[in-house]
Amino acid sequence: MKLGNVLITGCAGDIAISILRILREVAPLSRIFGSDIHDDHPGQLLYDKCLVLPKASDSDYFRKIAEVVETYAVNVIIPTSESEIYEFDALRCSGSEFAFLFSQQYILMANSKSIEIGKDKLKTARYLQSQGLPFPWSVPVSEGSPREIPCILKKACSQGSKHIYQINHLSDVAFFGEKHQDWIWQELLGPNNQEYTCGLFSSKSGEVRQIVLRRKLVGGLTGSAQVIVDTSISDLLVELAKSLQLSGSINVQLRLTERGPVIFEVNPRFSSTVRFRHLLGFCDVVWSLQDKFGYTIDPYTPPEENTRMYKVAEELLLTN
């Protein structure tokens, strides 16, 4: 695939490095640049060049991005951190002098509606309810006590399975509630061994593709996963994609409960399992690029049920 030069932001993160490995395979002639807010990471061993940029919230962020685009003739930008995705989405809808990035470069991210609904977990639950889709009850801590205990306490806006506590006792409500007024109480969905991470892709023409993995978390990230085929989950994912008018790729977290599958998070970005999925044939990074460039999207053959995969660490050494 001919992409030209590519910039991957948040380049020290696991999602960025997974995407880099994919691009090295499918676009070997492309120069791939990485950017992050610091240089204390192994990126210089992996990317053609690594750059230090301000945080996405910095007023100078897009000016620096524009300088990188001009200096290195960048044709494709892939933001991987949610904070940068949110800023790029706001830019897309603004009259900023840097909005030209969307007309002159290919920026790989989902459509605005998916991002807007997914970036706030309370908004996600309320949206699911409004669309007649299964949802977990969710209450802002600032509005009072949870509906029942045990339950979950989580940040309304956070990345990955972080900042989550299980509340088992009434005494915990007062203790944690006082400290986290801007968080939410949310229904504890069970059982624990029925949690699934789902890749969901839809092209501009509306072709929906999906993959469902039962995962085991290690340190808040997927350590291992197993391919699952379940029509109740698949049907729900298609409904969600159509409701969001999805264009691009997102990641959906759900649990299979007594009342069926219930979505509790919609992550409007590529998943930390993006490399897992690519090896299984769910090539959402490649499909997203093909769709952006106007190419015919490669066919998809879903992987065999019960295929297992494991994530292992890799050591890299950098000497002076």
C-alpha positions in Angstrom: 0.0 0.0 0.0 1.3 3.5 -0.9 0.7 5.8 2.0 3.5 8.4 1.8 5.0 9.6 5.1 3.0 8.8 8.2 2.9 10.4 11.7 1.7 8.3 14.6 1.1 10.4 17.8 1.4 9.0 21.3 4.2 6.9 19.8 5.4 5.4 23.0 2.1 3.8 23.8 1.2 0.2 23.1 -1.5 1.1 20.5 0.9 3.3 18.6 3.7 0.6 18.5 1.1 -2.0 17.4 0.0 0.2 14.6 3.6 0.8 13.6 4.3 -2.9 13.4 1.3 -3.3 11.1 2.3 -0.5 8.8 5.9 -1.9 8.5 4.3 -5.0 7.0 1.7 -3.4 4.7 3.5 -0.2 3.7 7.2 -1.1 3.8 8.2 1.9 1.7 6.6 4.5 3.9 8.6 6.6 6.3 6.9 6.5 9.7 7.4 9.3 12.2 6.4 9.2 15.9 5.6 11.9 18.3 5.1 12.0 22.1 5.4 14.5 24.9 8.7 13.1 26.0 11.7 11.1 24.6 12.2 8.6 27.4 10.9 5.6 25.4 12.3 3.1 22.8 10.7 4.9 19.9 14.0 5.9 18.4 14.7 2.2 17.9 11.4 1.6 16.1 10.4 4.7 14.1 12.3 6.5 11.3 12.3 9.5 13.5 10.8 10.5 16.9 9.7 14.0 17.8 8.7 15.7 21.0 5.5 17.7 20.8 3.4 19.6 23.4 0.4 18.0 25.1 -2.7 18.0 23.0 -4.3 20.5 25.4 -1.4 23.0 24.8 -2.4 26.0 22.7 0.6 25.5 20.5 -0.1 21.8 19.8 -1.6 22.1 16.3 1.0 24.7 15.3 3.7 22.2 16.1 1.7 19.4 14.3 1.5 21.6 11.2 5.3 22.3 11.3 5.9 18.5 11.4 3.6 18.0 8.5 5.4 20.6 6.4 8.9 19.6 7.4 8.5 15.9 6.8 5.9 15.9 4.1 3.5 13.9 6.2 0.5 12.5 4.3 -1.2 10.5 7.0 -1.7 11.3 10.7 -2.8 8.6 13.1 -3.6 10.0 16.6 -3.6 7.1 19.1 -4.2 8.8 22.5 -7.7 9.7 23.4 -6.7 13.2 24.4 -5.3 13.9 21.0 -8.3 12.3 19.2 -10.6 14.6 21.1 -8.6 17.6 20.1 -8.4 16.6 16.5 -12.2 16.0 16.5 -12.7 19.5 17.9 -10.4 20.9 15.2 -12.4 19.1 12.5 -15.5 21.0 13.5 -13.8 24.4 14.0 -12.8 27.4 11.9 -9.2 27.2 13.2 -6.4 28.1 10.9 -5.2 24.6 11.3 -8.4 22.9 10.1 -6.7 22.6 6.7 -5.0 19.5 8.1 -8.3 17.6 7.5 -8.5 18.7 3.9 -4.8 18.2 3.0 -3.9 15.2 5.1 -5.5 11.8 5.8 -6.3 11.8 9.5 -7.2 8.3 10.7 -10.0 8.4 13.3 -13.7 7.5 13.7 -16.5 9.9 12.9 -17.4 12.7 15.3 -20.6 11.1 16.6 -18.8 8.0 17.7 -16.1 10.1 19.4 -18.6 12.4 21.1 -20.7 9.5 22.6 -17.6 7.3 23.5 -15.5 9.9 25.3 -17.8 10.2 28.3 -19.0 7.0 30.0 -22.1 8.6 31.5 -23.0 10.0 28.1 -22.4 6.5 26.6 -24.9 4.8 29.0 -27.5 7.5 28.5 -27.1 7.3 24.7 -27.5 3.5 24.8 -30.7 3.9 26.8 -32.0 6.5 24.4 -31.5 4.1 21.5 -33.3 1.2 23.2 -30.0 -0.7 23.5 -29.0 -2.6 26.7 -27.2 -0.3 29.1 -25.8 -0.3 32.7 -27.5 2.1 35.1 -25.1 5.0 35.7 -25.4 7.8 38.3 -23.1 10.9 38.7 -21.5 10.8 42.2 -22.4 14.4 42.6 -26.1 13.5 42.3 -26.1 11.1 45.3 -25.7 7.4 46.2 -25.6 4.4 43.8 -28.8 2.6 43.1 -27.4 -0.6 44.6 -24.3 -2.2 46.1 -22.1 -3.8 45.0 -21.4 -1.4 42.1 -18.6 0.2 40.2 -17.0 3.6 40.7 -15.2 5.0 37.7 -14.1 8.1 36.0 -16.5 9.4 33.5 -13.7 10.2 31.2 -10.6 7.9 31.2 -8.6 5.7 28.9 -8.5 1.9 29.2 -9.6 -0.1 32.2 -8.1 2.4 34.7 -9.5 4.4 37.6 -12.1 1.8 38.4 -13.1 0.6 41.9 -15.6 -2.0 43.0 -17.8 -0.7 45.8 -18.9 -3.5 48.1 -19.9 -1.8 51.3 -22.0 1.2 52.3 -19.1 2.8 54.1 -17.2 2.8 50.8 -19.9 5.0 49.3 -19.2 7.9 51.7 -15.4 7.5 51.6 -15.0 7.3 47.8 -17.9 9.6 47.0 -16.5 12.5 48.9 -13.2 12.2 47.0 -14.6 11.7 43.5 -17.5 14.0 43.0 -16.9 14.1 39.2 -16.9 10.3 38.8 -19.9 8.0 38.3 -21.5 5.0 40.0 -22.2 2.3 37.5 -24.0 -1.1 37.6 -21.7 -4.0 38.4 -22.3 -6.3 35.4 -21.6 -10.0 36.0 -20.2 -12.5 35.8 -16.6 -11.5 35.8 -15.5 -14.2 33.3 -17.9 -12.9 30.7 -16.2 -9.7 29.6 -15.6 -9.1 25.9 -13.6 -6.7 23.9 -15.0 -6.1 20.5 -13.5 -4.6 17.4 -16.1 -2.7 15.3 -15.4 -1.3 11.9 -17.7 0.3 9.4 -16.7 1.7 6.0 -18.0 5.0 4.5 -20.5 2.9 2.5 -21.8 1.3 5.7 -20.3 -2.2 5.5 -19.9 -3.4 9.1 -17.3 -5.8 10.3 -16.6 -7.1 13.8 -14.6 -9.4 16.0 -15.4 -10.5 19.5 -12.7 -11.6 22.0 -13.1 -12.8 25.5 -10.3 -11.2 27.3 -8.2 -11.5 30.5 -6.8 -8.3 31.9 -3.2 -7.9 33.1 -2.5 -4.5 34.7 -5.6 -3.0 33.0 -4.7 -4.3 29.5 -5.5 -7.4 27.6 -3.0 -10.1 28.4 -4.8 -12.9 26.6 -7.9 -13.4 24.6 -10.1 -16.0 22.9 -12.2 -15.6 19.7 -15.9 -15.9 20.5 -18.9 -16.3 18.1 -22.2 -15.2 19.7 -25.1 -13.9 17.6 -26.5 -11.9 20.4 -23.3 -9.9 20.7 -22.9 -9.6 16.9 -26.4 -8.3 16.4 -25.9 -5.8 19.2 -22.7 -4.5 17.6 -24.3 -4.1 14.2 -27.1 -2.1 15.9 -24.6 0.1 17.6 -22.6 0.8 14.4 -25.8 1.8 12.5 -27.0 4.0 15.4 -23.6 5.8 15.6 -23.4 6.0 11.8 -20.0 4.6 12.4 -17.3 5.4 9.9 -13.9 4.0 10.9 -12.9 1.8 13.8 -13.9 1.8 17.5 -13.6 -0.6 20.4 -16.6 -1.8 22.4 -16.4 -3.3 25.9 -19.3 -5.4 27.1 -20.3 -8.2 29.5 -22.6 -11.1 28.7 -25.2 -11.0 31.5 -28.4 -12.8 32.4 -30.3 -10.2 30.4 -27.9 -10.6 27.4 -24.9 -8.6 26.3 -24.6 -5.1 27.9 -22.2 -2.5 26.6 -20.5 -0.5 29.3 -17.8 1.4 27.3 -17.3 2.6 23.7 -13.7 3.5 23.1 -13.5 5.8 20.0 -10.0 4.7 19.0 -8.1 1.7 17.8 -7.8 -1.0 20.5 -4.7 -2.1 22.4 -5.5 -5.5 20.9 -5.2 -4.0 17.3 -2.2 -6.2 16.6 -3.9 -9.3 17.9 -6.8 -8.6 15.7 -4.7 -7.9 12.6 -3.0 -11.3 12.9 -6.5 -12.9 13.1 -7.5 -11.2 9.9 -9.5 -8.3 11.4 -7.3 -5.6 9.8 -9.1 -2.5 10.8 -6.1 -0.2 10.5 -5.6 -1.4 6.9 -9.3 -1.2 6.1 -9.5 2.3 7.5 -6.6 3.5 5.4 -8.0 1.8 2.3 -11.4 3.5 3.0 -9.7 6.9 3.5 -7.7 6.6 0.2 -10.7 5.4 -1.8 -9.3 1.9 -2.4 -11.4 -1.2 -2.4 -11.4 -2.7 1.1 -9.8 -6.1 1.4 -12.3 -9.0 2.1 -12.7 -10.2 5.6 -12.8 -13.9 6.6 -13.7 -14.1 10.4 -11.2 -16.2 12.4 -12.1 -19.6 13.8 -14.0 -19.7 17.1 -11.9 -20.4 20.2 -8.6 -19.3 18.6 -6.5 -18.1 21.5 -3.8 -15.4 21.6 -1.4 -14.2 24.3 0.5 -10.9 24.6 4.2 -11.1 25.8 6.7 -8.5 26.7 9.7 -7.7 24.6 13.0 -6.2 25.8 14.9 -3.5 23.9 18.3 -2.2 24.7 19.5 1.3 23.7 23.2 2.1 24.1 25.1 5.4 23.7 
